[in-house]
Amino acid sequence: MQKFIDKIYKAHTACPKCPSRKIIHDFLEELLGFLFPEYAPKSLLKRTEVEEKYEKIKEDFASLLLLNPQLHNQDVTQLQHKFFADLDGVYDLILEDVEAMFEGDPAAKSKTEIIRSYPGFLAIAAYRIAHILYRNKIMLIPRMMTEYAHGMTGIDIHPGAQIGRRFCIDHGTGVVIGETALIGSGVKVYQGVTLGALSVDKEMADKKRHPTIHDEVVIYAGATILGGETEIGARSIIGGNVWLTKSIPADSKIYYQAKMHQENTNETDTFIVKSGS
């Protein structure tokens, strides 16, 4: 027993100082509740309440950074200013994402429904907030934010991905978007889509490993698109269960067609591509 206690003691004393998962999760939830009253435990019905809440969130953010200088090694006041200056624009981006989800889902009865209940909202909002931190070279915290959303929604978006305006994730369970993925504006993704890497070797860490998806592309359920050099041209449609490791031009359609396998035949499953408009 004593040896076991010694092992655990050594592990705790060797653990680098960093914010707990709960502190980061609570901060993200508090910030989302401030930005979106539909997400909050209660609405802020007076301007003074909004101002007070804003100042509290700013103080909480600064405290996080002051207590964990090893995660950024930068001036906390400057980081605080950058984060909240960027937050204004990110708030508008998330509202555009909500609009895209509302327009893209005939089952959605209101934008309030999307904010209160859609996993795509939480996953995208958490990503956009975490991406601010990632851009400002704050370590670990942005990943903790997106992994919290991942656990809540089943949607895994790395905070390093670059995603354009009006991004729509429909249903969403099992979506994976890698660190170096580039996604244009007006893209729509369904459940089970992977935008991943062809190689997971460590020497690829600083290289573009994930695909580029241009504007207005639709990617249906279960599709897998891999590779840093793979580009999906604008307005293309990627059908369900497609496995793709090569670029396709704009206005393409690619889909998987399963053939019935019968004994003594040579028929196999095929991919059908239609390029151009």
PyMOL commands that set and color helices and strands:
alter all, ss='L'
color gray80, all
select helices_A, chain A and resi 2-14+21-35+37-39+47-67+69-71+76-104+111-117+119-135+141-153+202-204
alter helices_A, ss='H'
color red, helices_A
select strands_A, chain A and resi 156-157+162-163+168-169+176-177+182-183+188-189+194-196+212-213+218-219+224-226+231-232+237-238+243-244+253-257+270-274
alter strands_A, ss='S'
color yellow, strands_A
deselect
rebuild
show_as cartoon
